[in-house]
Amino acid sequence: MRHFVHGSDGKKYGPADLDLLLEWREDGRIAPETLLEPEVGGPPFEARNLAELFPQPQEPVRMEPTERGYAEYPTPPVQPVAPDQTKSLATATWLLGGCSVLFCPLLLAPAAIVCAVLARTKGHPQGNVLVVYAVLCGVLGFGLAVLSYNLMKQFGFPN
């Protein structure tokens, strides 16, 4: 991304790509408090906030001695885990699959398969099981529908 540079003389220079900005930094023409403005638009910001231009030093991890004589491995900060958003897709798969066996496999089985595939692509831990379950329920539902149709036809139902 290219940026305009707001010079200390009040003029706007550029746009300059990252290589040119790095060169200007080495020449002393860009300081951390120099204002940069994205070429594509947006508010100006200080050059220190462009990580490629002024990388932030990493804070060293301090290892404290323990009674065991060696330092413990530092534990990383805990990231909050988003609630499982695929649970409703899994529930829909189980319900639609079961209903497709008994009621309307022509409509419910494809809906169950779609829910199962979405749950799998969104990372549900039982995604593959859900897909197999939905397909088996669809096959079983169609098989029962064909069997019941043939039995009704054989016994002359309805007259």
C-alpha positions as a LaTeX table, in Angstrom:
\begin{tabular}{lrrr}
\hline
Residue & $x$ (\AA) & $y$ (\AA) & $z$ (\AA) \\
\hline
Met1 & 0.00 & 0.00 & 0.00 \\
Arg2 & 1.29 & 3.45 & $-0.84$ \\
His3 & 1.10 & 6.49 & 1.44 \\
Phe4 & 1.42 & 10.25 & 1.22 \\
Val5 & 3.85 & 11.82 & 3.67 \\
His6 & 2.94 & 15.08 & 5.44 \\
Gly7 & 6.27 & 16.88 & 5.70 \\
Ser8 & 7.31 & 19.18 & 8.53 \\
Asp9 & 7.20 & 22.03 & 5.98 \\
Gly10 & 3.42 & 21.51 & 5.60 \\
Lys11 & 3.67 & 19.94 & 2.14 \\
Lys12 & 2.33 & 16.54 & 1.13 \\
Tyr13 & 4.83 & 14.20 & $-0.60$ \\
Gly14 & 4.24 & 10.98 & $-2.48$ \\
Pro15 & 2.55 & 8.64 & $-2.77$ \\
Ala16 & 5.44 & 6.40 & $-1.77$ \\
Asp17 & 5.58 & 2.63 & $-1.47$ \\
Leu18 & 7.13 & 0.84 & 1.52 \\
Asp19 & 10.62 & 0.64 & $-0.02$ \\
Leu20 & 10.71 & 4.40 & $-0.58$ \\
Leu21 & 9.31 & 5.07 & 2.91 \\
Leu22 & 12.06 & 2.87 & 4.40 \\
Glu23 & 14.66 & 4.80 & 2.41 \\
Trp24 & 13.26 & 8.13 & 3.63 \\
Arg25 & 13.30 & 6.81 & 7.21 \\
Glu26 & 16.99 & 5.89 & 6.85 \\
Asp27 & 17.69 & 9.39 & 5.44 \\
Gly28 & 15.98 & 10.93 & 8.47 \\
Arg29 & 13.13 & 12.42 & 6.46 \\
Ile30 & 10.49 & 10.31 & 8.27 \\
Ala31 & 10.30 & 10.21 & 12.07 \\
Pro32 & 7.91 & 8.10 & 14.16 \\
Glu33 & 5.65 & 11.14 & 14.64 \\
Thr34 & 5.50 & 12.00 & 10.91 \\
Leu35 & 1.96 & 11.81 & 9.54 \\
Leu36 & 1.22 & 9.30 & 6.77 \\
Glu37 & $-1.98$ & 9.22 & 4.74 \\
Pro38 & $-3.07$ & 6.13 & 2.77 \\
Glu39 & $-3.24$ & 6.71 & $-0.98$ \\
Val40 & $-6.65$ & 5.01 & $-1.11$ \\
Gly41 & $-8.05$ & 7.45 & 1.43 \\
Gly42 & $-8.51$ & 7.51 & 5.14 \\
Pro43 & $-7.34$ & 9.67 & 8.00 \\
Pro44 & $-3.64$ & 10.46 & 8.47 \\
Phe45 & $-1.81$ & 8.51 & 11.17 \\
Glu46 & 1.62 & 8.60 & 12.78 \\
Ala47 & 4.36 & 6.65 & 10.99 \\
Arg48 & 5.10 & 4.73 & 14.22 \\
Asn49 & 1.75 & 2.93 & 13.68 \\
Leu50 & 2.90 & 1.43 & 10.37 \\
Ala51 & 4.46 & $-1.81$ & 11.65 \\
Glu52 & 6.52 & $-2.40$ & 8.50 \\
Leu53 & 8.12 & 1.02 & 8.83 \\
Phe54 & 8.68 & 1.13 & 12.59 \\
Pro55 & 8.49 & $-2.42$ & 13.98 \\
Gln56 & 7.57 & $-2.61$ & 17.64 \\
Pro57 & 10.24 & $-4.36$ & 19.71 \\
Gln58 & 9.05 & $-7.56$ & 21.33 \\
Glu59 & 9.03 & $-7.48$ & 25.09 \\
Pro60 & 11.44 & $-10.13$ & 26.34 \\
Val61 & 10.00 & $-12.94$ & 28.41 \\
Arg62 & 11.54 & $-12.95$ & 31.85 \\
Met63 & 12.28 & $-16.41$ & 33.16 \\
Glu64 & 12.25 & $-16.59$ & 36.94 \\
Pro65 & 14.20 & $-19.31$ & 38.76 \\
Thr66 & 12.07 & $-21.84$ & 40.58 \\
Glu67 & 12.70 & $-24.22$ & 43.42 \\
Arg68 & 13.31 & $-26.97$ & 40.84 \\
Gly69 & 16.35 & $-25.12$ & 39.57 \\
Tyr70 & 15.05 & $-24.34$ & 36.10 \\
Ala71 & 12.62 & $-21.82$ & 34.67 \\
Glu72 & 9.06 & $-22.77$ & 33.90 \\
Tyr73 & 7.91 & $-22.48$ & 30.32 \\
Pro74 & 5.91 & $-19.26$ & 30.09 \\
Thr75 & 2.23 & $-19.86$ & 29.54 \\
Pro76 & 0.77 & $-17.96$ & 26.60 \\
Pro77 & $-2.12$ & $-15.61$ & 27.26 \\
Val78 & $-5.48$ & $-17.36$ & 27.11 \\
Gln79 & $-7.53$ & $-16.39$ & 24.09 \\
Pro80 & $-11.28$ & $-16.30$ & 24.66 \\
Val81 & $-12.99$ & $-19.07$ & 22.71 \\
Ala82 & $-16.10$ & $-18.17$ & 20.77 \\
Pro83 & $-19.13$ & $-20.29$ & 21.62 \\
Asp84 & $-19.72$ & $-23.23$ & 19.32 \\
Gln85 & $-21.82$ & $-21.77$ & 16.53 \\
Thr86 & $-22.20$ & $-25.11$ & 14.77 \\
Lys87 & $-24.28$ & $-26.70$ & 17.51 \\
Ser88 & $-27.57$ & $-25.54$ & 15.94 \\
Leu89 & $-26.52$ & $-26.96$ & 12.56 \\
Ala90 & $-25.75$ & $-30.30$ & 14.19 \\
Thr91 & $-29.09$ & $-30.32$ & 15.98 \\
Ala92 & $-30.89$ & $-29.50$ & 12.73 \\
Thr93 & $-29.05$ & $-32.35$ & 11.01 \\
Trp94 & $-30.07$ & $-34.87$ & 13.67 \\
Leu95 & $-33.72$ & $-33.76$ & 13.60 \\
Leu96 & $-34.07$ & $-33.42$ & 9.83 \\
Gly97 & $-32.32$ & $-36.75$ & 9.25 \\
Gly98 & $-34.57$ & $-38.60$ & 11.68 \\
Cys99 & $-37.71$ & $-36.99$ & 10.27 \\
Ser100 & $-36.63$ & $-37.78$ & 6.71 \\
Val101 & $-36.75$ & $-41.50$ & 7.51 \\
Leu102 & $-40.38$ & $-41.31$ & 8.63 \\
Phe103 & $-42.04$ & $-38.44$ & 6.79 \\
Cys104 & $-40.72$ & $-36.82$ & 3.62 \\
Pro105 & $-37.26$ & $-37.97$ & 2.50 \\
Leu106 & $-37.53$ & $-36.01$ & $-0.74$ \\
Leu107 & $-37.41$ & $-32.67$ & 1.10 \\
Leu108 & $-35.94$ & $-33.39$ & 4.53 \\
Ala109 & $-32.95$ & $-35.55$ & 3.53 \\
Pro110 & $-31.35$ & $-32.89$ & 1.29 \\
Ala111 & $-31.94$ & $-30.29$ & 4.01 \\
Ala112 & $-30.23$ & $-32.57$ & 6.55 \\
Ile113 & $-27.29$ & $-33.12$ & 4.19 \\
Val114 & $-26.90$ & $-29.37$ & 3.62 \\
Cys115 & $-26.91$ & $-28.69$ & 7.39 \\
Ala116 & $-24.36$ & $-31.47$ & 7.94 \\
Val117 & $-22.02$ & $-30.19$ & 5.25 \\
Leu118 & $-22.25$ & $-26.64$ & 6.65 \\
Ala119 & $-21.49$ & $-27.93$ & 10.15 \\
Arg120 & $-18.47$ & $-29.83$ & 8.82 \\
Thr121 & $-17.10$ & $-26.85$ & 6.88 \\
Lys122 & $-17.53$ & $-24.61$ & 9.92 \\
Gly123 & $-15.44$ & $-27.00$ & 11.99 \\
His124 & $-17.94$ & $-29.03$ & 14.00 \\
Pro125 & $-16.00$ & $-31.87$ & 15.67 \\
Gln126 & $-18.57$ & $-34.46$ & 14.48 \\
Gly127 & $-18.95$ & $-32.98$ & 11.00 \\
Asn128 & $-18.09$ & $-36.19$ & 9.13 \\
Val129 & $-20.41$ & $-38.25$ & 11.33 \\
Leu130 & $-23.23$ & $-35.78$ & 10.63 \\
Val131 & $-22.76$ & $-36.06$ & 6.87 \\
Val132 & $-22.77$ & $-39.88$ & 6.98 \\
Tyr133 & $-25.84$ & $-39.85$ & 9.24 \\
Ala134 & $-27.75$ & $-37.47$ & 6.93 \\
Val135 & $-26.94$ & $-39.51$ & 3.82 \\
Leu136 & $-27.90$ & $-42.80$ & 5.53 \\
Cys137 & $-31.18$ & $-41.32$ & 6.76 \\
Gly138 & $-31.93$ & $-40.14$ & 3.23 \\
Val139 & $-31.19$ & $-43.55$ & 1.73 \\
Leu140 & $-33.21$ & $-45.30$ & 4.43 \\
Gly141 & $-36.11$ & $-42.87$ & 3.99 \\
Phe142 & $-36.19$ & $-43.34$ & 0.21 \\
Gly143 & $-35.93$ & $-47.10$ & 0.65 \\
Leu144 & $-38.85$ & $-47.14$ & 3.08 \\
Ala145 & $-40.89$ & $-44.92$ & 0.76 \\
Val146 & $-40.31$ & $-47.25$ & $-2.21$ \\
Leu147 & $-41.03$ & $-50.33$ & $-0.07$ \\
Ser148 & $-44.26$ & $-48.89$ & 1.32 \\
Tyr149 & $-45.37$ & $-47.81$ & $-2.16$ \\
Asn150 & $-44.82$ & $-51.32$ & $-3.53$ \\
Leu151 & $-46.62$ & $-52.92$ & $-0.57$ \\
Met152 & $-49.58$ & $-50.59$ & $-0.98$ \\
Lys153 & $-49.68$ & $-51.32$ & $-4.72$ \\
Gln154 & $-49.47$ & $-55.10$ & $-4.10$ \\
Phe155 & $-52.34$ & $-55.11$ & $-1.60$ \\
Gly156 & $-54.47$ & $-52.73$ & $-3.64$ \\
Phe157 & $-54.43$ & $-49.86$ & $-1.19$ \\
Pro158 & $-56.27$ & $-47.50$ & $-1.66$ \\
Asn159 & $-59.17$ & $-48.92$ & $-3.64$ \\
\hline
\end{tabular}
